[in-house]
Structure formats: C-alpha cells, structure tokens
Amino acid sequence: MFVEIMLLRLTGSHYLTHRTESTDMRKKMPEVVKLATCPFCDEPAEMDYDRYNDTNSALCGNPSCRVRPQTDSFRSVKRAIKEWNKRA
C-alpha cells in the first residue's frame, strides 16, 4: 500500500490531500481535509512530519505568531488534523 501526502496552498488556505493506492483506483477518490487557521493570529496552519519518530503534528504556519501553537505528535495525520481543528 502506498500513501501520498501533499500540502497545497489554495486561496490562502492549506489543504491536506491523503491518497491511498488500492487495486481499483477508479473507485478510490482522494479525501481532502481543511486545516483551521491559527486561533491566535488567524493565519493558515501547516502539517509537520518528523521522519525520525514517524509522527505528524499540526502547527501555526506564521513564523511571526507570538504563541505559535502546535499539536502533540501523532502517528496518524488524520488524528493530528482532528486535534488541531478541535477548539476547547
């Protein structure tokens, strides 16, 4: 099984495209999940992949954000996105 993850900037927002290859790709459509903006600076978020630990996290994409929040590290990209989009 091959998994391809790519980040695209579309109209100022970040979209994560997660595609899994299967035996019949005609039936498999890519799933698109939108990352919410940073709650502190309202700038787009980014995904970060740590190759050493094989984990993913979501974080504020604005280098000048004073808080620069980041989620915990998760093995699943979907879980990292879910945690980022969750507002307490």
N, C-alpha and C positions, 0 to 999 in steps of 0.2 A: 504494500500500500504506500502510495506516495502522497505527501501532504505539501501543498504550496501555500505559503502565507505571504501576502504582499500588502503594503500600505500605500494608499493612494490619496492624494490631496485633490478633492473635488469641491469647488466653490467654497474654499476656506475651511472645509470640514475634513476630518480623517475618517476613512472607511477601511475596515479590515476585511479582506476577502480571503476566505478559507475554502479551499477546494480539495476534495479528496478524490483520487482516481479510483475508479472501480472497473469492473469488467464491462459495464454498459454506461459509458459517459453521456450518452444521449439522454438518459433519464436523470442523471445527476446534475443539478443546477448549483452554481456557487451560492453560498449563503453570505449575505452582506450584513454586517453589524456596525452600527454607528456608535462611535465613542462620544460621550457627552463632553462638553467643554469643561475647563477647569473652573471649579466653584469660586475661586478667589480672583482670578484675572480674566475669566471668560474667554480664554484663548483655546485653540484646539489641543486635544490630548494626543499622546503618541504611545505606541507599544514598544517595549524594550525586551529583547531576548538575551538571556545570559547563557552562552554556549557552554561554559564550564559546568554550571549546575543544571542545565537543560530546563530553565524556568522562564516564565513570562511575567511581565508586570506592565501596568499602565501608569503613565505619569504625565504631568503638565509639559507641553511642548514649548512653553515660553521660557527661555533662559533668564529673562529678567523678572520672572514671577518671584515675589518675596517669599512665598510659602513653598512653592514647587512640590505639591503633594505627589505621592507615589503609593501604589497599592503594594501589598505583600507580594512575594513571588509565588507563582502557581505553575504547575506542570501544564495545565490546560489554558489555552488562550481564551476560550470562552469564559472560564471562571475569572480570569483577570479582568476581562471586559465587564462582566457582571458586577464584580466588586467595585470597579471604577464608576460605573453608571448608577450604583446604589447610593442614594442620598439619605443620610441619617436625619 
